[in-house]
Amino acid sequence: MYKTLRSDILLQLNNADLIQLNDDVARPSYIRAVHGQLDTDDVLLEMTVNGEEVDFTVRELEEAQDLGEGSYLVKHRGVVRFLREAQLH
């Protein structure tokens, strides 16, 4: 089944420098560039948390509950938050 990813998640995903998964923060090792339709099982995001590879599919992120401020509740995973690194001048 093909879907177009929700624009709020797409914006957060494309702007993320770091990903917080529950209490752990990691730099993504892979973020898929999204253009048009995606298969629901396509992997959009990969990262390593505590030495373990974690990935998120289109379906998981599409079904996530928006908690505001770049945070989403992902079923069977917990809270995912898309973070940006601050730039100091």
MOGIQUI-V868707 format. One record per residue. RES is the residue in one small letter. SS is DSSP state (hx for helix, st for strand, lp for the rest). NEAR is the number of other ideal C-beta (glycine too) atoms within 10 Angstrom. Layout:
res=[RES;RES]
ss=[SS;SS]
near=[NEAR;NEAR]
This chain:
res=[m;y;k;t;l;r;s;d;i;l;l;q;l;n;n;a;d;l;i;q;l;n;d;d;v;a;r;p;s;y;i;r;a;v;h;g;q;l;d;t;d;d;v;l;l;e;m;t;v;n;g;e;e;v;d;f;t;v;r;e;l;e;e;a;q;d;l;g;e;g;s;y;l;v;k;h;r;g;v;v;r;f;l;r;e;a;q;l;h]
ss=[lp;st;st;lp;lp;lp;hx;hx;hx;hx;hx;hx;hx;hx;hx;lp;lp;st;st;st;st;lp;lp;st;st;st;lp;st;st;st;st;lp;lp;lp;lp;lp;lp;st;st;lp;lp;lp;st;st;st;st;st;st;st;lp;lp;st;st;st;st;st;st;hx;hx;hx;hx;hx;lp;lp;st;st;st;st;lp;lp;st;st;st;st;lp;lp;lp;st;st;st;st;st;st;lp;lp;lp;lp;lp;lp]
near=[9;10;13;12;19;15;8;12;21;14;13;22;21;11;11;21;11;14;23;18;18;11;8;14;13;14;12;18;12;11;17;14;6;16;6;7;12;20;12;13;10;15;15;23;20;15;21;13;15;8;5;8;10;18;12;23;16;23;17;20;19;15;14;20;10;13;12;6;8;19;16;23;13;15;10;5;14;13;15;25;17;22;16;11;9;6;5;4;2]
